[in-house]
Amino acid sequence: MNPLSWLTITSSIILSTALISSTTHWLMTWVCLEINTLSMIPIISKPHHPRATEAATKYYLTQTLASTTLLLGATMNAMNTSNWEMHLTSETMTMMIITLALMMKMAAAPFHFWLPEVSQGTTTLTTLTILTWQKIAPLTILLITHNKTNITLTLTSAILSVTIGGLGGLNQTQLRKLMAFSSIAHTGWILATLTMAPNISTLTFIIYTTATTPMFLSINLTNTTTIKDIGTMWTISPHLMTILSITILSLAGLPPLTGFMPKWLILNKMIHHNMIIEATMMAMASLLSLYMYMRLIYTSSMTLPPHTTLMPMKWRTTHKKTPQSSSTLTMLTALLLPLTPKM
């Protein structure tokens, strides 16, 4: 891609996301979301492959539908209350429409359908951007309006997201699709405490991003696309395999790794608000995701020679140097749990 085009697109994505966090006007928010969407289209379609074009089209249609729905909700609010301020949005129906639109942008269930297909159709680093950076804008809007958001709607979506994220990943062999379903499940955990404790939702997103980034960087370095490829990662770099194993365990939310922190805080907050049934359902549904992560751990770390595996492995000899950022982020995903009492 032309360096000038690349600079323009990257600047547009960063600035549109930053502006959303500082604006208070619904029209300005909608414009920034549209700029963000349009800037992602050329990046998704960059590989010049029919799958990439298909992914870009699906992404564009879904995001545009969500933005249009958000504009409809904001216009309804302006007609009824004569203001465009985000903080003053009080109409119940308006907030429900806007929340549903933002859930579609974040790929929360039941509006998750587009994310696995888009993730599979584009490159690994673009998928990382969609799963992490592109969630910042809708999450910021939800955090700004959290005290007006319908708690029943967010909790229903949260339980659905955790369940579908786990179920969808069970039958996947493609890593990018698998990580997309992982993202859907984590989006459910983010939505669970959005109305009660937005600070915990923000912390959950930060920890998810910190854990997902080294995972995708490792996958990108070794050109890994399927679960079979993970089985031979130790031949390319034992360090990368260690980074991947720790990151997967942290994403699974197992103590004493950092990934356990948000689940602990979220379940504690839900029980404190007497949401025992909802908390139990989410904890049980997360076992599906845990099985998905354990399958990755088994393939990457527990089938090394002289142990045998039940599936044929691919043999590859390419080797690249592990970036320092992966090691740093892996340390964060493994060692931050003692900071929980400070959160």
VOPAGU-2260 file (C-alpha; in pm, 1 decimal, decimal comma):
REM VOPAGU-2260
SITE   aa  ch    i         X         Y         Z
SITE  MET   A    0       0,0       0,0       0,0
SITE  ASN   A    1     112,6     354,7     -77,8
SITE  PRO   A    2     280,4     506,1     236,3
SITE  LEU   A    3      67,6     821,6     208,8
SITE  SER   A    4    -252,6     614,3     188,7
SITE  TRP   A    5    -137,1     402,3     482,3
SITE  LEU   A    6     -65,4     714,7     689,6
SITE  THR   A    7    -405,4     866,1     604,7
SITE  ILE   A    8    -595,6     548,5     690,0
SITE  THR   A    9    -407,6     488,8    1016,1
SITE  SER   A   10    -450,3     851,8    1124,1
SITE  SER   A   11    -822,7     837,0    1045,1
SITE  ILE   A   12    -872,4     524,9    1258,0
SITE  ILE   A   13    -676,5     663,3    1554,8
SITE  LEU   A   14    -825,9    1014,9    1542,7
SITE  SER   A   15   -1186,6     898,2    1493,9
SITE  THR   A   16   -1155,9     670,9    1798,3
SITE  ALA   A   17    -995,3     948,4    2005,0
SITE  LEU   A   18   -1264,2    1200,3    1904,1
SITE  ILE   A   19   -1544,5     967,4    2012,9
SITE  SER   A   20   -1400,0     960,5    2363,9
SITE  SER   A   21   -1406,9    1343,1    2379,2
SITE  THR   A   22   -1728,7    1440,1    2198,3
SITE  THR   A   23   -2069,3    1489,6    2362,5
SITE  HIS   A   24   -2279,6    1533,5    2046,7
SITE  TRP   A   25   -2457,6    1238,8    1884,8
SITE  LEU   A   26   -2401,9    1366,7    1527,6
SITE  MET   A   27   -2028,8    1403,4    1587,9
SITE  THR   A   28   -2023,2    1051,7    1734,0
SITE  TRP   A   29   -2198,8     912,3    1425,9
SITE  VAL   A   30   -1956,3    1091,5    1190,0
SITE  CYS   A   31   -1655,8     951,3    1379,8
SITE  LEU   A   32   -1799,9     598,0    1367,6
SITE  GLU   A   33   -1850,8     629,9     990,5
SITE  ILE   A   34   -1493,8     754,8     938,2
SITE  ASN   A   35   -1370,0     464,7    1150,1
SITE  THR   A   36   -1566,5     211,1     942,7
SITE  LEU   A   37   -1463,7     355,0     604,6
SITE  SER   A   38   -1097,4     361,6     709,0
SITE  MET   A   39   -1104,0     -10,0     793,6
SITE  ILE   A   40   -1246,7    -121,3     457,2
SITE  PRO   A   41    -922,5     -82,1     251,8
SITE  ILE   A   42    -719,1    -250,5     527,2
SITE  ILE   A   43    -951,4    -553,9     533,9
SITE  SER   A   44    -959,6    -583,1     153,0
SITE  LYS   A   45    -582,6    -524,5     113,0
SITE  PRO   A   46    -488,2    -894,4      41,8
SITE  HIS   A   47    -676,0    -869,0    -295,7
SITE  HIS   A   48    -836,0   -1208,7    -240,4
SITE  PRO   A   49   -1204,7   -1294,7    -293,6
SITE  ARG   A   50   -1233,0   -1388,6      77,5
SITE  ALA   A   51   -1088,8   -1051,0     177,9
SITE  THR   A   52   -1334,9    -867,9     -49,3
SITE  GLU   A   53   -1619,5   -1070,5      98,7
SITE  ALA   A   54   -1499,1    -989,0     452,2
SITE  ALA   A   55   -1475,4    -617,7     370,2
SITE  THR   A   56   -1828,5    -618,9     226,4
SITE  LYS   A   57   -1972,9    -797,2     532,4
SITE  TYR   A   58   -1790,1    -559,5     765,5
SITE  TYR   A   59   -1910,7    -253,5     574,3
SITE  LEU   A   60   -2275,9    -362,6     558,7
SITE  THR   A   61   -2292,0    -459,0     927,0
SITE  GLN   A   62   -2116,9    -147,3    1054,9
SITE  THR   A   63   -2323,1      80,8     830,8
SITE  LEU   A   64   -2646,8     -80,2     950,7
SITE  ALA   A   65   -2536,0     -30,4    1312,6
SITE  SER   A   66   -2437,5     334,5    1248,6
SITE  THR   A   67   -2769,7     404,1    1074,3
SITE  THR   A   68   -2958,7     250,6    1366,8
SITE  LEU   A   69   -2758,2     466,0    1609,8
SITE  LEU   A   70   -2841,4     777,5    1404,0
SITE  LEU   A   71   -3210,2     677,8    1409,8
SITE  GLY   A   72   -3201,2     650,7    1789,5
SITE  ALA   A   73   -3019,7     984,0    1827,6
SITE  THR   A   74   -3269,2    1154,4    1592,6
SITE  MET   A   75   -3562,9    1011,8    1789,0
SITE  ASN   A   76   -3406,6    1148,8    2106,8
SITE  ALA   A   77   -3358,9    1492,6    1944,4
SITE  MET   A   78   -3722,2    1501,1    1827,2
SITE  ASN   A   79   -3854,3    1415,9    2174,7
SITE  THR   A   80   -3613,1    1613,4    2395,7
SITE  SER   A   81   -3479,8    1887,2    2160,2
SITE  ASN   A   82   -3113,8    1809,6    2234,9
SITE  TRP   A   83   -2830,8    1608,6    2080,9
SITE  GLU   A   84   -2624,1    1570,0    2399,0
SITE  MET   A   85   -2511,8    1215,1    2480,6
SITE  HIS   A   86   -2524,8    1277,6    2856,6
SITE  LEU   A   87   -2885,8    1400,6    2843,0
SITE  THR   A   88   -3028,6    1104,3    2651,1
SITE  SER   A   89   -3310,5     981,9    2874,0
SITE  GLU   A   90   -3567,4     819,5    2642,3
SITE  THR   A   91   -3596,2     447,4    2725,0
SITE  MET   A   92   -3672,2     333,9    2369,3
SITE  THR   A   93   -3398,1     556,9    2227,8
SITE  MET   A   94   -3138,3     410,6    2464,4
SITE  MET   A   95   -3245,2      55,8    2377,4
SITE  ILE   A   96   -3203,5     124,8    2003,0
SITE  ILE   A   97   -2862,5     289,4    2056,1
SITE  THR   A   98   -2745,4       6,1    2285,1
SITE  LEU   A   99   -2848,6    -258,1    2029,4
SITE  ALA   A  100   -2662,8     -68,2    1755,7
SITE  LEU   A  101   -2346,2     -49,9    1966,6
SITE  MET   A  102   -2373,8    -421,1    2049,3
SITE  MET   A  103   -2378,3    -492,2    1675,5
SITE  LYS   A  104   -2062,3    -283,1    1636,0
SITE  MET   A  105   -1895,1    -474,2    1920,8
SITE  ALA   A  106   -2015,4    -811,5    1783,8
SITE  ALA   A  107   -2202,2    -899,7    2103,1
SITE  ALA   A  108   -2462,6   -1178,4    2071,8
SITE  PRO   A  109   -2713,1   -1198,6    1910,4
SITE  PHE   A  110   -2538,6    -962,2    1662,0
SITE  HIS   A  111   -2216,0   -1163,0    1650,4
SITE  PHE   A  112   -2272,9   -1329,7    1311,3
SITE  TRP   A  113   -2033,9   -1109,6    1110,9
SITE  LEU   A  114   -1720,6   -1129,7    1327,8
SITE  PRO   A  115   -1597,3   -1490,0    1263,3
SITE  GLU   A  116   -1640,6   -1451,2     886,6
SITE  VAL   A  117   -1465,2   -1113,9     872,0
SITE  SER   A  118   -1182,9   -1242,9    1095,7
SITE  GLN   A  119   -1125,4   -1545,8     873,8
SITE  GLY   A  120   -1129,1   -1343,5     551,9
SITE  THR   A  121    -853,5   -1095,3     636,8
SITE  THR   A  122    -493,4   -1100,9     763,2
SITE  THR   A  123    -388,4   -1187,5    1119,1
SITE  LEU   A  124    -288,3    -835,3    1224,5
SITE  THR   A  125    -604,3    -684,9    1072,4
SITE  THR   A  126    -806,4    -938,1    1272,1
SITE  LEU   A  127    -620,2    -825,1    1584,9
SITE  THR   A  128    -718,0    -464,0    1508,0
SITE  ILE   A  129   -1085,2    -558,0    1460,5
SITE  LEU   A  130   -1095,3    -762,3    1782,5
SITE  THR   A  131    -924,5    -499,4    1999,4
SITE  TRP   A  132    -894,6    -141,4    1870,8
SITE  GLN   A  133   -1227,7    -136,8    1683,7
SITE  LYS   A  134   -1414,7    -220,6    2004,8
SITE  ILE   A  135   -1287,1      94,3    2180,3
SITE  ALA   A  136   -1528,7     337,3    2009,2
SITE  PRO   A  137   -1859,1     152,7    2080,5
SITE  LEU   A  138   -1738,8      59,9    2429,7
SITE  THR   A  139   -1658,4     426,2    2503,1
SITE  ILE   A  140   -2011,5     532,5    2400,1
SITE  LEU   A  141   -2161,6     258,8    2618,9
SITE  LEU   A  142   -1947,7     375,3    2912,0
SITE  ILE   A  143   -2055,7     738,5    2862,6
SITE  THR   A  144   -2424,8     640,1    2867,6
SITE  HIS   A  145   -2396,3     350,0    3116,7
SITE  ASN   A  146   -2632,0     502,6    3374,4
SITE  LYS   A  147   -2912,4     521,9    3113,8
SITE  THR   A  148   -2858,0     175,1    2966,8
SITE  ASN   A  149   -3112,8    -102,8    3022,0
SITE  ILE   A  150   -2949,2    -353,7    3259,3
SITE  THR   A  151   -3174,7    -642,7    3145,5
SITE  LEU   A  152   -3066,8    -590,9    2784,5
SITE  THR   A  153   -2694,0    -586,7    2863,7
SITE  LEU   A  154   -2716,1    -887,8    3097,5
SITE  THR   A  155   -2912,8   -1092,9    2842,2
SITE  SER   A  156   -2658,1   -1008,4    2573,2
SITE  ALA   A  157   -2373,0   -1087,0    2814,0
SITE  ILE   A  158   -2502,4   -1436,5    2896,3
SITE  LEU   A  159   -2578,5   -1504,3    2527,3
SITE  SER   A  160   -2232,2   -1383,0    2421,2
SITE  VAL   A  161   -2046,7   -1601,0    2673,3
SITE  THR   A  162   -2255,7   -1904,5    2572,0
SITE  ILE   A  163   -2232,5   -1853,1    2193,3
SITE  GLY   A  164   -1862,3   -1761,1    2216,7
SITE  GLY   A  165   -1795,6   -2094,4    2387,4
SITE  LEU   A  166   -2022,1   -2305,7    2167,1
SITE  GLY   A  167   -1897,3   -2149,8    1842,2
SITE  GLY   A  168   -1533,4   -2219,2    1925,6
SITE  LEU   A  169   -1585,3   -2589,9    1997,5
SITE  ASN   A  170   -1605,2   -2693,1    1632,7
SITE  GLN   A  171   -1334,6   -2462,2    1493,9
SITE  THR   A  172    -992,5   -2555,1    1359,5
SITE  GLN   A  173    -915,4   -2212,5    1208,9
SITE  LEU   A  174    -734,8   -1998,9    1468,5
SITE  ARG   A  175    -869,2   -1662,3    1356,2
SITE  LYS   A  176   -1229,6   -1784,0    1373,6
SITE  LEU   A  177   -1156,0   -1940,8    1709,7
SITE  MET   A  178   -1015,3   -1613,2    1842,4
SITE  ALA   A  179   -1320,2   -1430,9    1704,1
SITE  PHE   A  180   -1548,3   -1654,0    1913,8
SITE  SER   A  181   -1313,9   -1593,1    2208,0
SITE  SER   A  182   -1363,6   -1219,2    2150,4
SITE  ILE   A  183   -1743,3   -1264,5    2150,2
SITE  ALA   A  184   -1722,6   -1445,7    2485,3
SITE  HIS   A  185   -1501,9   -1173,4    2635,9
SITE  THR   A  186   -1741,1    -907,4    2504,1
SITE  GLY   A  187   -2006,9   -1080,4    2713,5
SITE  TRP   A  188   -1792,8   -1043,0    3026,2
SITE  ILE   A  189   -1737,0    -674,4    2942,8
SITE  LEU   A  190   -2113,1    -612,8    2909,0
SITE  ALA   A  191   -2198,4    -796,9    3233,2
SITE  THR   A  192   -2096,7    -513,6    3468,2
SITE  LEU   A  193   -2132,9    -222,3    3224,6
SITE  THR   A  194   -2426,4     -60,9    3406,2
SITE  MET   A  195   -2320,1    -150,6    3763,6
SITE  ALA   A  196   -1943,5     -97,9    3754,6
SITE  PRO   A  197   -1810,6      53,4    3428,8
SITE  ASN   A  198   -1458,0      62,0    3574,9
SITE  ILE   A  199   -1455,4    -320,4    3591,4
SITE  SER   A  200   -1574,7    -339,2    3228,4
SITE  THR   A  201   -1289,9    -106,7    3124,6
SITE  LEU   A  202   -1039,0    -320,4    3317,3
SITE  THR   A  203   -1176,2    -636,1    3152,0
SITE  PHE   A  204   -1127,5    -486,8    2805,7
SITE  ILE   A  205    -771,6    -371,9    2884,9
SITE  ILE   A  206    -672,3    -716,0    3016,9
SITE  TYR   A  207    -835,1    -888,9    2717,6
SITE  THR   A  208    -641,2    -663,3    2478,8
SITE  THR   A  209    -315,5    -723,0    2670,3
SITE  ALA   A  210    -364,1   -1100,9    2648,5
SITE  THR   A  211    -484,9   -1115,8    2287,5
SITE  THR   A  212    -204,8    -902,3    2137,8
SITE  PRO   A  213      89,5   -1141,2    2210,9
SITE  MET   A  214    -126,4   -1432,6    2095,1
SITE  PHE   A  215    -184,5   -1274,5    1753,7
SITE  LEU   A  216     176,2   -1154,8    1723,9
SITE  SER   A  217     293,9   -1513,1    1782,4
SITE  ILE   A  218      46,3   -1647,0    1527,0
SITE  ASN   A  219     157,3   -1384,3    1274,9
SITE  LEU   A  220     529,6   -1452,6    1325,4
SITE  THR   A  221     492,5   -1824,5    1258,5
SITE  ASN   A  222     229,9   -1793,9     982,0
SITE  THR   A  223      -0,6   -2012,8    1190,3
SITE  THR   A  224    -356,1   -2046,9    1060,6
SITE  THR   A  225    -493,5   -2371,8    1207,6
SITE  ILE   A  226    -469,7   -2568,6    1532,2
SITE  LYS   A  227    -247,5   -2821,9    1351,8
SITE  ASP   A  228      11,3   -2550,5    1292,8
SITE  ILE   A  229      39,0   -2484,0    1667,4
SITE  GLY   A  230     158,0   -2842,9    1719,9
SITE  THR   A  231     485,2   -2769,2    1540,1
SITE  MET   A  232     545,3   -2421,3    1681,9
SITE  TRP   A  233     807,2   -2563,6    1919,6
SITE  THR   A  234    1024,9   -2650,3    1618,4
SITE  ILE   A  235    1023,0   -2284,9    1509,4
SITE  SER   A  236    1069,7   -2124,8    1849,8
SITE  PRO   A  237    1028,1   -2279,0    2197,7
SITE  HIS   A  238    1001,1   -1923,6    2336,6
SITE  LEU   A  239     701,9   -1849,2    2116,3
SITE  MET   A  240     534,9   -2170,0    2231,1
SITE  THR   A  241     585,1   -2066,5    2595,3
SITE  ILE   A  242     442,4   -1719,3    2524,5
SITE  LEU   A  243     143,9   -1874,8    2346,8
SITE  SER   A  244      74,9   -2123,9    2627,4
SITE  ILE   A  245      82,0   -1859,5    2903,3
SITE  THR   A  246    -135,4   -1624,3    2695,9
SITE  ILE   A  247    -395,6   -1894,1    2624,4
SITE  LEU   A  248    -415,1   -1987,8    2994,2
SITE  SER   A  249    -458,2   -1619,9    3083,9
SITE  LEU   A  250    -733,9   -1579,1    2822,6
SITE  ALA   A  251    -904,0   -1883,2    2974,1
SITE  GLY   A  252    -917,1   -1696,5    3306,5
SITE  LEU   A  253    -726,9   -1949,0    3516,8
SITE  PRO   A  254    -560,2   -1840,6    3843,8
SITE  PRO   A  255    -292,4   -1732,1    3924,9
SITE  LEU   A  256    -271,3   -1553,9    3586,4
SITE  THR   A  257    -399,1   -1201,3    3519,4
SITE  GLY   A  258    -696,7   -1322,9    3312,2
SITE  PHE   A  259    -859,5   -1450,0    3632,7
SITE  MET   A  260    -881,8   -1093,1    3770,4
SITE  PRO   A  261   -1175,8    -960,1    3559,2
SITE  LYS   A  262   -1382,3   -1278,8    3600,6
SITE  TRP   A  263   -1325,3   -1269,8    3975,4
SITE  LEU   A  264   -1424,8    -902,3    4001,0
SITE  ILE   A  265   -1726,9    -939,2    3768,6
SITE  LEU   A  266   -1870,7   -1244,7    3946,0
SITE  ASN   A  267   -1806,9   -1080,4    4283,8
SITE  LYS   A  268   -1989,1    -762,0    4173,8
SITE  MET   A  269   -2284,3    -958,4    4029,7
SITE  ILE   A  270   -2324,2   -1163,2    4348,7
SITE  HIS   A  271   -2297,0    -842,1    4552,7
SITE  HIS   A  272   -2594,1    -706,8    4350,9
SITE  ASN   A  273   -2785,9   -1031,9    4421,8
SITE  MET   A  274   -2755,3   -1156,7    4059,7
SITE  ILE   A  275   -2666,0   -1509,4    4171,1
SITE  ILE   A  276   -2852,0   -1693,7    3891,7
SITE  GLU   A  277   -2698,6   -1474,1    3617,9
SITE  ALA   A  278   -2349,2   -1509,8    3767,8
SITE  THR   A  279   -2388,6   -1889,3    3786,9
SITE  MET   A  280   -2506,0   -1906,2    3423,7
SITE  MET   A  281   -2206,2   -1702,7    3305,1
SITE  ALA   A  282   -1960,8   -1908,6    3510,7
SITE  MET   A  283   -2105,9   -2234,5    3372,1
SITE  ALA   A  284   -2109,4   -2100,4    3013,9
SITE  SER   A  285   -1742,8   -1999,4    3043,4
SITE  LEU   A  286   -1655,8   -2370,2    3083,9
SITE  LEU   A  287   -1725,9   -2407,7    2710,5
SITE  SER   A  288   -1458,8   -2146,9    2633,8
SITE  LEU   A  289   -1226,7   -2316,7    2883,5
SITE  TYR   A  290   -1251,2   -2642,9    2687,0
SITE  MET   A  291   -1167,9   -2451,7    2368,6
SITE  TYR   A  292    -853,8   -2302,2    2527,5
SITE  MET   A  293    -751,2   -2636,1    2681,1
SITE  ARG   A  294    -763,4   -2793,2    2335,6
SITE  LEU   A  295    -514,1   -2528,9    2214,7
SITE  ILE   A  296    -291,1   -2589,1    2518,7
SITE  TYR   A  297    -300,7   -2965,2    2460,8
SITE  THR   A  298    -195,7   -2924,0    2097,0
SITE  SER   A  299      77,2   -2664,9    2164,1
SITE  SER   A  300     237,3   -2790,3    2486,4
SITE  MET   A  301     130,4   -3145,5    2566,3
SITE  THR   A  302     194,6   -3321,9    2234,7
SITE  LEU   A  303     567,7   -3252,5    2208,9
SITE  PRO   A  304     793,2   -3550,6    2129,8
SITE  PRO   A  305     824,3   -3816,9    2267,7
SITE  HIS   A  306     448,0   -3785,1    2333,2
SITE  THR   A  307     216,7   -3880,0    2048,5
SITE  THR   A  308     -73,5   -3690,3    1900,9
SITE  LEU   A  309    -391,8   -3815,1    1737,5
SITE  MET   A  310    -380,5   -3566,6    1449,3
SITE  PRO   A  311    -124,0   -3522,6    1168,2
SITE  MET   A  312     103,0   -3220,9    1213,0
SITE  LYS   A  313     239,8   -2979,7     954,5
SITE  TRP   A  314     618,3   -2951,3     937,6
SITE  ARG   A  315     761,6   -2603,6     881,4
SITE  THR   A  316    1110,2   -2465,3     933,3
SITE  THR   A  317    1067,6   -2087,6     905,0
SITE  HIS   A  318    1202,9   -1887,8    1197,8
SITE  LYS   A  319    1162,9   -1524,9    1293,2
SITE  LYS   A  320    1285,2   -1330,5    1592,1
SITE  THR   A  321    1033,5   -1289,4    1874,2
SITE  PRO   A  322     943,2    -921,5    1928,8
SITE  GLN   A  323    1013,4    -777,9    2272,5
SITE  SER   A  324     656,9    -647,2    2301,3
SITE  SER   A  325     522,7   -1005,0    2303,9
SITE  SER   A  326     743,5   -1099,4    2598,2
SITE  THR   A  327     648,5    -783,3    2790,6
SITE  LEU   A  328     274,4    -830,1    2734,4
SITE  THR   A  329     301,6   -1199,2    2829,5
SITE  MET   A  330     461,2   -1100,6    3160,3
SITE  LEU   A  331     167,6    -864,3    3221,2
SITE  THR   A  332     -86,7   -1136,7    3139,7
SITE  ALA   A  333      82,6   -1368,1    3388,0
SITE  LEU   A  334     182,4   -1156,7    3688,5
SITE  LEU   A  335     -74,7    -880,9    3751,3
SITE  LEU   A  336    -322,6   -1082,7    3962,0
SITE  PRO   A  337    -175,6    -964,2    4299,8
SITE  LEU   A  338    -285,7    -609,7    4204,2
SITE  THR   A  339    -654,6    -709,9    4222,0
SITE  PRO   A  340    -719,2    -562,6    4572,6
SITE  LYS   A  341    -607,7    -222,6    4436,3
SITE  MET   A  342    -863,9    -230,0    4152,5
